[in-house]
Amino acid sequence: MKINISTPVQQDYLTVKEGFNENLFLKLNPPFPPVKLLRFDGSSKGDRVILELNFLLFKQQWVSDITEDHTDANEIYFIDKGTKLPFFLKEWKHKHRIINAGTHSIIRDEITFQAPAGILTILLYPVLFLQFLYRKPIYKKIFRVK
């Protein structure tokens, strides 16, 4: 299943890329489940991010490796691929794109995911879609012209 969400922001794409750091990552997490950041290397190929999701009665680890990154005059992107996922996911790939739009840019989240069962994939779609929609006002606030 695929989710694509685009958010126009006021800052140029190179400035936005610099803002993709640990602080932004923490601000982007929705209220549930609470997330504890165990490791954040960055967004370059070979980097790793490890999260602990707290579902109140139990906790699950989520490990993603940055498998690719690229920068050119049109865009910057990096891809995180889930290598250890919570029980409700079988596959996870997230391409984070920052597209050059002149004096501003567009942040585009392109997510491909699959649950262990087809019906669960369908049921997860609205939940994950809303979690990424939650990011739009945060991106706009953080990457506004000051």
N, C-alpha and C positions, 0 to 999 in steps of 0.2 A: 504494500500500500504506500502511496506517496502523499506527502503534504508539502505544499509550496506557499510560503508567506513572504511578501515583500513589504518593506517599510522604508519610505523615503525619509532621509535625515538631512539636516542643514550643513553638516561639515563635509569637507572633501574626503575622498576615499582613503588617502594615506593617513590622515588624522584619525579617521574612524578605526583603521587597522591598529593604530597605536593604543586605542582605547579598549581593544579586545584583550583584556587582562583578567587577573584573578578577581579584582573588585567587581568588574562587570559581570563575570560569571556568577558570582554570588548574588548580585542584584536580580539576575534573570530568573532565578529559581522561584517557582510558584510556592504558595503557602503549604500545599500538601502534595506529596509527602515532604516533611522536613528533610533537607539535604545537608549532610556534613561533607565538606570538601576535605578529603584525605591527602590528595596530591594534585598539583596543577603545575605541569612543566611549561605550558605555553601552547602555541598553535602552529608550530613548525613540524615538519615531517620527523617522526621519531619521538615526539613528545607524548606524554601520557597524562590522562586525567582519571583520578579514582574518586568515586563518590560513595557515600553510604546513605541509602534511602531508609528513613525510619517510618515504618508502617504501624507504629505504636506497639503492636504485639510481637513484631519481628523486624529485623533489619536485613537489607540486601545490599550487596556491593554492585557497583556498575563501573566497569573499567573500559575506557575508550582510548584507542591509540590514534594519533594523527598519522594517517597513511600517505597524505599528499598535501603539498602547499604550493602556491603559485602566485606570482605578482607580475603584472605587465601594465601597460598604459590604460587598459580598459577595465581591469578588475583585479581584485585580490581574492583568493579563496583558500580554504583549507578544509580537509575532510577528516571527520572523526568516525571511526568504525568501532562498534562495540565488540570487545573481545571477551568480556565477562558481563553478562546481562542479568537483570532481575528475572524472576521466574516467568513473568508475563511477556517477555520478549525472546524471540529466537534469533532475529537479525536486526541490526541497527546500522544505518549509514546516514551521516548528516554532513551535507556540504554547506559551509558557511561562505556566502559570497558577499563581497563589498564591491559594488559596481560603480565605476566612475561616471558621474553625471554632471561633469563640469565643476561648478562651485559647490555642489552638494553630491550626495551619493545615495545609493539604494542598498539596504541590507536585505539579502534574500536568504531565507532558511529553506533548504531543500532536503527533506527527510524521506528516507525509504526505510520502512520497518516491516517486520512480520512477527506475529505471535506464534506460539507452538501449534495452535489450532486456527483454522480459517475463520471460524465465527468470532474468536477472540480478537483477531486482527480487525474485523469490522467493528466490534464493540470498542476497541481501543482508539479507533480513528477520531471520534469526537472529543475524547478526553485529551489526546495528544494535540489535536488541532487547537483546542482551547488553551492548553499550556503554552503553545508557541504564540498564539494570539496575545497572550498575557505580556509578551515581550515588547510588542509594538510601542506602547506609551513609554516604556522604560528606555528603549532605543531613542525615541524622539526627545525625551527629556535630557538624556546624557549627551547626545550628539546634536544639541541645538547650538546656534551661534550665540555666544555670550556677550 
